[in-house]
Amino acid sequence: MSNTSSEYAFQVTGLNKRFGPTHANKDINFTLKHGEVRGLAGENGSGKSTLLSQLAGIYKSDSGTILKDGEPYSPDSPLYAQQHGVSIVVQELGCIGALPAGVNVFLGRTNKFAKFGIINMRKIFQEANEILEKWGMPQVPLNKDSKHMNVEIRKIVEIARALSTDPDVLILDEVTQALAQDNRKKLHALIEKFKSMGKSIILITHDLEEMIEITDTISILRDGELIETLDSKTLDEDTLKTKMVGRSLEGEYYRSDNEASRGDTQILSVKNISTASGLDDVSFDLYGGEILGLAGLSDSGIHEVGKAVYGLEHLTGGSVTLTQENFQIKNATQAWKHRVGYVPKDRDNEALMLKASIRENFSMSSVPEMQGGAGFLSNAKLDKVSSDARERFMVKSVGIMQEIDALSGGNKQKVNMGRWLLKDLQLFVVDCPTRGVDVGVKAYLYQCLKDAKAAGLAILLITDELPEAIGMSDRILVMKNGKITGEVSRSDGLSEEAIVKVMI
């Protein structure tokens, strides 16, 4: 734990890590003071997560030295790191679905609640609840299995787990991207409290405005090397973006127009839908060539709307109708067959086949198009379509047979969205499409959505990020407690203040 005789929580010298031919971290040197909040910025694949994983004992360094509180520190496992006061919340979800949330908080350490071999579940839930209360995090149904919880709640459980070991260095890898606006604010307050106790934080967030706001210093990584560390107060978003990519980013980011626009053809009619998960009498229409944004705080219902439109949520009332065919969607298979695509917020668990190849993932949504004359899948078609898609969507990989799990978050998401954009869709439902990707990939995915809009596709954009909703939408529907509480049009001038006012 923290040793106040040393000024530094971490002193890292000459750290190297290779994965086969990839030199993921090259001679990394940096120091982290007690009570300092350090951001790591860089494009996907720049080596940020690899560096954090070495500090947290997930990966063992190939060479180099780390001092923690002035003493040699050689983490070879997360347990070693925890015993030396270092905890991490990783980008990928790390809950075991079959276990209650409370047990996930104390994963691997439930013996301390056992007497005569019997674990006292009440004590586990009580202590987990105390951790959430102490750090101002929202309450969680701790006796409920994690598999029944959404991405946001599982991420809160993982934060509680990291804090349960009472660390003096907390590492947060892409945590805020999983949280809605209100819970992000709670995390920001937690970071401030942690810092005020003389404890240190290292974090990655692809929300650069947020990074500048909540950190003291930012280290910039590029191609595995730590280029420089700067005082956050000296940076703005554009400067940080340029330093991350080593050049000025050309072209637009969000849409450049200020007017709402759409085609004349109505594609979707959602009428008075209600669900057991909390949607209450939700209605809206969506037109071809329109991007309709859905925004709201946690538990507002925005993510459930996406699932309901795609037939993944059972309706207790109302209807979801594809207007042109006058067809009511009852399940996901029907939606898919009627040219509806869906990108869920939880990419790794609900969308991609992580242990399958890029080829299999690209072709998953287009099986009928890949069949040969006898109805069998054509290998030639599979190869051609996935090779063309890999090139079109600029997926960085060693080839189409590479396992999807080996790709960076940005390249996974290019496959995830690209596999739908290969198809002749009429409606595209995208839930947090840029979660966990860097500014360069974000700009690329936004361009994909702009191109799809221009081609006449109807797009339902569900997002926890207000700048994304404002930057891309023709209209934004604001939700609260399962209901639509307001609508704002691009033509009226969108602002965060106006939307937050309706949210709260």
C-alpha positions as CSV (number, residue, x, y, z in Angstrom):
1,M,0.0,0.0,0.0
2,S,0.9,3.7,-0.2
3,N,4.3,4.7,1.2
4,T,4.4,8.5,1.8
5,S,8.2,8.5,1.9
6,S,8.1,8.2,-1.9
7,E,6.8,11.1,-4.0
8,Y,5.7,8.6,-6.6
9,A,3.0,5.9,-6.8
10,F,4.7,4.6,-9.9
11,Q,8.1,5.0,-11.6
12,V,8.2,3.1,-14.8
13,T,11.5,2.6,-16.8
14,G,12.1,0.9,-20.1
15,L,8.9,-1.1,-20.2
16,N,8.5,-3.4,-23.2
17,K,5.8,-5.8,-24.3
18,R,5.6,-7.9,-27.5
19,F,2.8,-10.1,-28.9
20,G,4.5,-12.1,-31.6
21,P,5.7,-9.7,-34.2
22,T,3.8,-6.8,-32.7
23,H,5.8,-4.5,-30.4
24,A,2.9,-3.2,-28.3
25,N,4.9,-1.1,-25.9
26,K,8.4,0.2,-26.7
27,D,10.7,1.5,-23.9
28,I,7.9,3.2,-21.9
29,N,9.1,5.6,-19.2
30,F,6.8,7.6,-16.9
31,T,6.1,8.6,-13.3
32,L,2.8,9.0,-11.5
33,K,2.5,11.0,-8.3
34,H,0.4,10.3,-5.3
35,G,-3.0,12.1,-5.7
36,E,-2.5,12.5,-9.5
37,V,-5.1,11.7,-12.1
38,R,-3.4,10.7,-15.4
39,G,-5.1,10.2,-18.7
40,L,-3.7,7.9,-21.5
41,A,-4.6,9.2,-25.0
42,G,-3.9,7.5,-28.3
43,E,-5.5,5.8,-31.2
44,N,-6.8,2.2,-31.0
45,G,-3.7,0.0,-31.1
46,S,-1.4,2.6,-29.7
47,G,-0.6,0.5,-26.7
48,K,-2.7,2.1,-23.9
49,S,-4.5,-1.0,-22.7
50,T,-1.4,-3.1,-22.9
51,L,0.5,-0.6,-20.6
52,L,-2.4,-0.6,-18.1
53,S,-2.6,-4.4,-18.2
54,Q,1.1,-4.7,-17.3
55,L,0.7,-2.3,-14.3
56,A,-2.3,-4.4,-13.2
57,G,-0.6,-7.8,-13.6
58,I,-2.8,-9.0,-16.5
59,Y,0.3,-9.2,-18.8
60,K,3.9,-9.7,-17.6
61,S,6.4,-7.2,-19.1
62,D,9.1,-8.6,-21.3
63,S,11.6,-6.1,-19.9
64,G,11.9,-2.9,-17.9
65,T,11.3,-2.0,-14.3
66,I,8.5,-0.7,-12.2
67,L,8.7,0.9,-8.8
68,K,5.6,1.2,-6.7
69,D,6.0,3.7,-3.8
70,G,9.7,3.5,-4.3
71,E,9.9,-0.3,-4.0
72,P,10.4,-2.9,-6.8
73,Y,7.1,-4.0,-8.2
74,S,6.8,-7.1,-10.5
75,P,3.2,-7.9,-11.0
76,D,2.6,-11.4,-12.5
77,S,-1.1,-11.6,-11.7
78,P,-4.0,-9.3,-10.8
79,L,-3.8,-10.8,-7.3
80,Y,-0.2,-9.6,-6.9
81,A,-1.3,-6.1,-8.1
82,Q,-4.3,-6.0,-5.6
83,Q,-2.0,-7.1,-2.7
84,H,0.2,-4.1,-3.6
85,G,-2.7,-1.6,-3.8
86,V,-3.4,-1.6,-7.5
87,S,-6.9,-2.4,-8.9
88,I,-8.1,-2.2,-12.5
89,V,-11.5,-2.0,-14.3
90,V,-11.0,-3.4,-17.8
91,Q,-12.7,-2.3,-21.0
92,E,-14.2,-5.7,-21.7
93,L,-17.0,-6.8,-19.3
94,G,-15.6,-9.0,-16.5
95,C,-18.6,-10.2,-14.6
96,I,-19.5,-13.9,-14.4
97,G,-23.1,-14.0,-15.6
98,A,-24.2,-17.0,-13.5
99,L,-23.2,-15.4,-10.2
100,P,-25.1,-12.7,-8.3
101,A,-23.8,-9.1,-8.6
102,G,-22.8,-9.1,-5.0
103,V,-20.7,-12.2,-5.4
104,N,-19.0,-10.6,-8.5
105,V,-17.9,-7.7,-6.3
106,F,-15.8,-10.1,-4.2
107,L,-14.9,-12.6,-6.9
108,G,-12.1,-14.9,-5.7
109,R,-12.4,-13.5,-2.1
110,T,-15.7,-14.9,-0.9
111,N,-13.9,-17.1,1.7
112,K,-13.7,-14.1,4.1
113,F,-17.5,-14.4,4.3
114,A,-17.5,-18.1,5.1
115,K,-17.9,-19.9,8.4
116,F,-17.6,-23.6,8.6
117,G,-17.5,-23.7,4.8
118,I,-20.8,-21.9,4.4
119,I,-20.8,-18.4,2.7
120,N,-22.9,-15.8,4.4
121,M,-24.6,-14.2,1.4
122,R,-26.3,-11.5,3.5
123,K,-22.9,-10.2,4.6
124,I,-21.6,-10.2,1.0
125,F,-24.6,-8.1,-0.1
126,Q,-24.3,-5.8,2.9
127,E,-20.6,-5.1,2.4
128,A,-21.0,-4.7,-1.4
129,N,-23.8,-2.2,-0.7
130,E,-21.6,-0.3,1.7
131,I,-18.9,0.1,-1.0
132,L,-21.4,1.5,-3.4
133,E,-22.7,3.9,-0.8
134,K,-19.2,5.0,0.3
135,W,-18.2,6.0,-3.2
136,G,-21.6,7.5,-4.2
137,M,-22.3,5.0,-6.9
138,P,-25.9,4.0,-7.7
139,Q,-27.5,1.0,-5.9
140,V,-27.5,-2.3,-7.7
141,P,-29.8,-5.4,-7.2
142,L,-26.9,-7.3,-5.6
143,N,-28.8,-10.6,-5.3
144,K,-29.6,-10.7,-9.0
145,D,-27.4,-12.7,-11.5
146,S,-25.2,-10.5,-13.5
147,K,-26.3,-12.1,-16.8
148,H,-29.7,-10.4,-16.3
149,M,-28.1,-6.9,-16.0
150,N,-27.3,-4.4,-18.7
151,V,-23.8,-3.2,-19.6
152,E,-24.0,-0.2,-17.4
153,I,-25.0,-2.0,-14.2
154,R,-22.3,-4.7,-14.8
155,K,-19.7,-2.0,-15.2
156,I,-20.8,-0.4,-11.9
157,V,-20.4,-3.9,-10.3
158,E,-16.8,-4.0,-11.7
159,I,-16.0,-0.6,-10.3
160,A,-17.3,-1.7,-6.9
161,R,-15.1,-4.8,-7.2
162,A,-12.0,-2.7,-7.9
163,L,-12.7,-0.5,-4.9
164,S,-13.4,-3.4,-2.6
165,T,-9.7,-4.1,-2.2
166,D,-9.1,-0.5,-0.9
167,P,-6.5,0.3,-3.6
168,D,-4.2,3.4,-3.7
169,V,-3.9,3.2,-7.5
170,L,-7.1,2.7,-9.5
171,I,-6.9,2.0,-13.2
172,L,-10.0,2.7,-15.4
173,D,-9.9,1.4,-19.0
174,E,-12.8,2.8,-21.0
175,V,-15.2,2.8,-18.1
176,T,-17.2,6.0,-18.7
177,Q,-18.2,4.9,-22.2
178,A,-20.5,2.3,-20.6
179,L,-22.2,4.9,-18.4
180,A,-25.1,7.3,-19.0
181,Q,-24.7,11.0,-18.2
182,D,-25.9,10.8,-14.6
183,N,-23.7,7.9,-13.6
184,R,-20.7,9.5,-15.4
185,K,-21.1,12.5,-13.1
186,K,-21.0,10.1,-10.1
187,L,-17.8,8.5,-11.4
188,H,-16.3,11.9,-11.8
189,A,-17.1,12.7,-8.2
190,L,-15.6,9.3,-7.1
191,I,-12.4,10.2,-9.0
192,E,-12.3,13.6,-7.1
193,K,-12.8,11.9,-3.8
194,F,-10.1,9.3,-4.6
195,K,-7.7,12.0,-5.5
196,S,-8.5,14.0,-2.4
197,M,-7.4,11.0,-0.3
198,G,-3.9,11.2,-1.9
199,K,-4.6,8.2,-4.1
200,S,-3.8,8.0,-7.8
201,I,-5.8,7.2,-10.9
202,I,-4.8,6.2,-14.5
203,L,-7.6,6.2,-17.0
204,I,-8.4,5.8,-20.7
205,T,-11.5,7.5,-22.2
206,H,-12.1,8.2,-25.8
207,D,-14.2,11.2,-24.8
208,L,-11.4,13.7,-25.1
209,E,-13.4,16.6,-23.6
210,E,-14.0,14.5,-20.5
211,M,-10.4,13.4,-20.3
212,I,-9.1,17.0,-20.3
213,E,-11.7,17.9,-17.7
214,I,-11.1,15.2,-15.1
215,T,-7.3,14.6,-15.4
216,D,-4.3,16.5,-14.1
217,T,-1.9,15.2,-16.8
218,I,-2.3,13.3,-20.1
219,S,0.3,10.9,-21.6
220,I,0.1,10.5,-25.3
221,L,0.9,7.1,-26.9
222,R,1.5,6.5,-30.6
223,D,2.5,3.1,-32.1
224,G,3.4,1.7,-28.7
225,E,5.6,4.6,-27.7
226,L,4.9,7.2,-25.0
227,I,5.5,10.4,-26.9
228,E,5.0,13.0,-24.2
229,T,3.1,13.9,-21.0
230,L,1.3,17.2,-20.8
231,D,-0.6,19.3,-18.2
232,S,-4.3,18.8,-19.0
233,K,-5.0,22.5,-18.5
234,T,-2.7,23.4,-21.5
235,L,-4.7,21.2,-23.9
236,D,-7.9,21.5,-26.0
237,E,-9.6,18.8,-27.9
238,D,-8.2,19.7,-31.3
239,T,-4.6,19.9,-30.0
240,L,-5.0,16.5,-28.3
241,K,-6.4,14.9,-31.4
242,T,-3.5,16.1,-33.5
243,K,-0.9,14.9,-31.0
244,M,-2.6,11.5,-30.8
245,V,-2.6,10.8,-34.5
246,G,0.6,12.8,-35.3
247,R,-1.2,14.9,-37.9
248,S,-4.2,17.2,-38.3
249,L,-7.4,15.2,-38.7
250,E,-8.8,16.2,-42.1
251,G,-12.5,16.5,-43.0
252,E,-15.6,16.7,-40.8
253,Y,-16.3,14.9,-37.6
254,Y,-20.0,15.3,-36.9
255,R,-22.4,16.6,-39.6
256,S,-21.6,20.1,-40.9
257,D,-25.2,21.0,-41.8
258,N,-27.5,22.7,-39.3
259,E,-30.9,21.7,-40.8
260,A,-33.0,18.6,-40.2
261,S,-33.6,16.7,-43.4
262,R,-35.3,13.5,-44.4
263,G,-37.0,11.7,-47.3
264,D,-40.7,11.5,-47.9
265,T,-41.1,7.8,-47.2
266,Q,-42.0,6.7,-43.8
267,I,-40.1,3.5,-42.9
268,L,-41.0,2.8,-39.2
269,S,-44.1,3.5,-37.1
270,V,-43.8,2.8,-33.3
271,K,-47.2,3.1,-31.7
272,N,-47.8,3.1,-27.9
273,I,-45.3,0.4,-27.1
274,S,-44.9,-0.8,-23.5
275,T,-42.7,-3.6,-22.1
276,A,-42.1,-5.5,-18.8
277,S,-38.7,-3.8,-18.8
278,G,-40.3,-0.4,-18.2
279,L,-41.2,1.2,-21.6
280,D,-44.4,3.1,-21.2
281,D,-46.6,4.1,-24.2
282,V,-43.7,5.1,-26.5
283,S,-44.6,6.3,-30.0
284,F,-42.6,7.8,-32.9
285,D,-42.2,7.6,-36.6
286,L,-39.0,7.4,-38.6
287,Y,-38.4,8.3,-42.3
288,G,-35.9,7.2,-44.9
289,G,-32.8,9.5,-45.0
290,E,-33.4,10.5,-41.3
291,I,-31.2,10.0,-38.3
292,L,-33.5,10.0,-35.2
293,G,-31.5,10.2,-32.0
294,L,-32.7,8.8,-28.6
295,A,-31.1,10.3,-25.5
296,G,-31.7,9.9,-21.8
297,L,-30.1,9.2,-18.4
298,S,-29.6,5.6,-17.0
299,D,-32.8,3.7,-16.7
300,S,-34.5,6.1,-19.2
301,G,-35.4,3.3,-21.5
302,I,-33.5,4.3,-24.6
303,H,-31.6,1.0,-25.0
304,E,-34.8,-1.0,-24.4
305,V,-36.4,0.9,-27.3
306,G,-33.7,-0.3,-29.7
307,K,-34.3,-3.9,-28.5
308,A,-38.1,-3.6,-28.9
309,V,-37.8,-2.2,-32.4
310,Y,-35.6,-5.1,-33.4
311,G,-38.0,-7.6,-31.8
312,L,-35.7,-8.6,-28.9
313,E,-38.1,-7.2,-26.2
314,H,-41.6,-8.7,-25.7
315,L,-44.2,-6.0,-26.1
316,T,-47.0,-5.9,-23.5
317,G,-48.8,-3.3,-25.6
318,G,-48.5,-1.3,-28.8
319,S,-46.9,-2.2,-32.1
320,V,-43.7,-1.8,-34.2
321,T,-44.6,-1.6,-37.9
322,L,-42.5,-1.4,-41.0
323,T,-44.7,1.0,-42.9
324,Q,-43.9,0.1,-46.5
325,E,-44.9,-3.5,-46.1
326,N,-47.4,-2.8,-43.3
327,F,-45.5,-5.5,-41.4
328,Q,-45.5,-5.8,-37.6
329,I,-42.1,-6.9,-36.1
330,K,-42.6,-9.6,-33.5
331,N,-39.1,-11.0,-33.2
332,A,-35.5,-10.5,-34.4
333,T,-35.6,-13.1,-37.2
334,Q,-38.5,-11.2,-38.8
335,A,-36.7,-7.9,-38.4
336,W,-33.6,-9.3,-40.1
337,K,-35.6,-10.9,-42.9
338,H,-37.3,-7.5,-43.5
339,R,-34.0,-5.6,-44.0
340,V,-33.6,-4.3,-40.4
341,G,-30.1,-4.2,-38.9
342,Y,-29.2,-3.8,-35.2
343,V,-25.9,-2.9,-33.5
344,P,-26.3,-3.5,-29.7
345,K,-24.4,-1.5,-27.0
346,D,-22.8,-4.7,-25.7
347,R,-20.7,-5.5,-28.8
348,D,-18.7,-8.4,-27.4
349,N,-21.6,-10.3,-25.7
350,E,-24.5,-9.6,-27.9
351,A,-23.2,-9.0,-31.4
352,L,-19.9,-10.5,-32.5
353,M,-18.7,-14.1,-32.4
354,L,-15.3,-13.4,-30.7
355,K,-13.8,-16.8,-31.3
356,A,-14.8,-16.8,-35.0
357,S,-12.9,-15.2,-37.9
358,I,-13.4,-11.8,-39.5
359,R,-14.8,-13.7,-42.5
360,E,-17.5,-15.4,-40.4
361,N,-18.5,-12.2,-38.6
362,F,-18.8,-10.2,-41.8
363,S,-20.9,-12.9,-43.5
364,M,-23.1,-13.6,-40.4
365,S,-25.8,-11.1,-41.4
366,S,-25.8,-12.0,-45.1
367,V,-26.2,-15.8,-45.2
368,P,-28.9,-15.9,-48.0
369,E,-26.6,-13.7,-50.2
370,M,-23.7,-16.1,-49.7
371,Q,-25.5,-19.3,-50.8
372,G,-24.5,-21.1,-54.0
373,G,-26.8,-22.8,-56.5
374,A,-27.6,-25.8,-54.3
375,G,-28.3,-23.7,-51.3
376,F,-25.0,-24.4,-49.6
377,L,-22.7,-21.5,-48.5
378,S,-20.2,-20.6,-51.2
379,N,-16.7,-20.4,-50.0
380,A,-15.8,-18.3,-53.0
381,K,-18.6,-15.8,-52.1
382,L,-17.6,-15.8,-48.5
383,D,-14.0,-15.0,-49.3
384,K,-14.9,-12.3,-51.9
385,V,-17.5,-10.5,-49.8
386,S,-15.4,-10.5,-46.5
387,S,-12.2,-9.5,-48.4
388,D,-14.0,-6.6,-50.1
389,A,-15.6,-5.6,-46.8
390,R,-12.3,-5.8,-44.9
391,E,-10.9,-3.4,-47.5
392,R,-14.0,-1.1,-47.7
393,F,-14.3,-0.7,-43.9
394,M,-10.5,-0.4,-43.5
395,V,-10.2,-3.2,-40.9
396,K,-6.6,-3.5,-39.7
397,S,-5.9,-7.2,-39.5
398,V,-3.5,-9.9,-40.9
399,G,-6.3,-11.3,-43.1
400,I,-10.0,-12.4,-43.2
401,M,-9.3,-15.6,-41.2
402,Q,-7.9,-13.7,-38.2
403,E,-10.0,-14.3,-35.0
404,I,-12.1,-11.2,-34.2
405,D,-11.1,-11.3,-30.6
406,A,-7.5,-10.4,-31.6
407,L,-8.7,-7.0,-33.1
408,S,-8.7,-3.6,-31.3
409,G,-12.0,-2.2,-30.2
410,G,-12.2,0.1,-33.2
411,N,-11.6,-2.6,-35.7
412,K,-14.1,-4.9,-34.0
413,Q,-16.7,-2.1,-34.3
414,K,-15.9,-1.6,-38.0
415,V,-16.8,-5.3,-38.6
416,N,-19.8,-5.0,-36.3
417,M,-21.3,-2.1,-38.2
418,G,-19.9,-3.0,-41.6
419,R,-21.6,-6.4,-41.7
420,W,-24.9,-4.7,-41.7
421,L,-24.0,-1.9,-44.1
422,L,-23.1,-4.6,-46.7
423,K,-26.8,-5.4,-46.9
424,D,-29.6,-3.5,-48.6
425,L,-31.2,-2.3,-45.3
426,Q,-34.3,-0.1,-44.9
427,L,-33.8,0.5,-41.2
428,F,-30.6,0.5,-39.1
429,V,-30.8,0.6,-35.3
430,V,-27.5,1.5,-33.7
431,D,-27.0,1.6,-30.0
432,C,-23.8,3.5,-28.8
433,P,-22.1,2.8,-32.1
434,T,-18.8,4.5,-31.1
435,R,-18.4,3.1,-27.6
436,G,-14.8,2.4,-26.9
437,V,-13.3,3.6,-30.2
438,D,-10.8,6.4,-30.8
439,V,-11.4,9.7,-32.5
440,G,-10.1,8.5,-35.9
441,V,-12.4,5.4,-35.9
442,K,-15.3,7.6,-34.6
443,A,-14.9,10.0,-37.5
444,Y,-14.9,7.1,-39.9
445,L,-18.0,5.5,-38.3
446,Y,-19.8,8.8,-38.4
447,Q,-19.0,9.1,-42.1
448,C,-20.5,5.6,-42.6
449,L,-23.7,6.9,-40.9
450,K,-23.7,10.1,-43.0
451,D,-23.3,8.1,-46.2
452,A,-26.1,5.7,-45.1
453,K,-28.4,8.7,-44.5
454,A,-27.5,10.2,-47.9
455,A,-28.4,6.8,-49.5
456,G,-31.9,7.0,-47.9
457,L,-31.5,4.6,-45.0
458,A,-33.6,5.3,-41.9
459,I,-31.3,5.3,-38.8
460,L,-32.3,5.1,-35.1
461,L,-29.3,6.3,-33.2
462,I,-29.3,5.5,-29.5
463,T,-26.5,7.1,-27.5
464,D,-25.3,7.9,-24.0
465,E,-23.2,10.7,-25.4
466,L,-25.0,14.0,-25.9
467,P,-22.3,15.4,-28.3
468,E,-22.9,12.4,-30.5
469,A,-26.7,12.8,-30.5
470,I,-26.4,16.5,-31.2
471,G,-23.7,16.1,-33.9
472,M,-25.5,13.4,-35.9
473,S,-29.3,13.6,-35.4
474,D,-32.0,15.3,-37.4
475,R,-34.3,15.0,-34.4
476,I,-33.6,13.9,-30.8
477,L,-36.3,12.2,-28.7
478,V,-35.5,12.6,-24.9
479,M,-36.6,9.8,-22.6
480,K,-37.1,9.6,-18.9
481,N,-38.5,6.6,-16.8
482,G,-39.6,4.7,-20.0
483,K,-41.4,7.6,-21.5
484,I,-40.6,10.2,-24.2
485,T,-40.5,13.5,-22.5
486,G,-39.4,15.8,-25.2
487,E,-38.4,16.3,-28.9
488,V,-35.7,18.7,-30.2
489,S,-35.1,19.3,-33.9
490,R,-31.7,20.0,-35.6
491,S,-33.4,23.0,-37.4
492,D,-34.2,24.6,-34.0
493,G,-30.5,24.4,-33.0
494,L,-29.5,21.6,-30.7
495,S,-27.7,22.3,-27.4
496,E,-26.7,20.1,-24.4
497,E,-28.4,22.5,-22.0
498,A,-31.7,22.2,-23.8
499,I,-31.6,18.4,-23.8
500,V,-30.4,18.0,-20.2
501,K,-33.2,20.3,-19.1
502,V,-35.7,17.9,-20.6
503,M,-33.8,14.8,-19.3
504,I,-33.9,15.9,-15.7
